[in-house]
């Protein structure tokens, strides 16, 4: 099954119609239908972002041909919020919890994505984590 078919099925599982989804996503109906016909790789990144945000799906997973629910911090359950509070209230246990859960302090919570279209629009694009460039500062000779 193609990523376009998976996306269309996911939309129809969550909305009454493609037209209803297009209205909610603030996209022209013809644009959404065109994605299913021409392929997602032929559309603009802005439209892909709108689609992913509206459906709350992970754009990185979509790039790999998967439909995966995206985690939004504001969608934490009551239990998850209690865990965060308990974690913050017990700094003496944070290292142990991080170790058990394999949490790397230097790892970004939200990975950055480098994306570009390939010559063959049906091929997935390469997704890589970008380094943190804030630690690099120009020296006086660069100014």
Buried (B, 14 or more C-beta within 10 A) or exposed (E): EEBBEBBBEBBEEEBEEBEBBBBBBEBEBEBBBBBBEEBBBEBEEEBBEBBBEBBEBBBBBBBEBEBEEBEEEEEEEEEEEEEEEEEEEEEEEEEEEEEEEEEEEEEEEEEEBEBEEEEEEEEBBEBEEEEEEEEEEEEEEEE
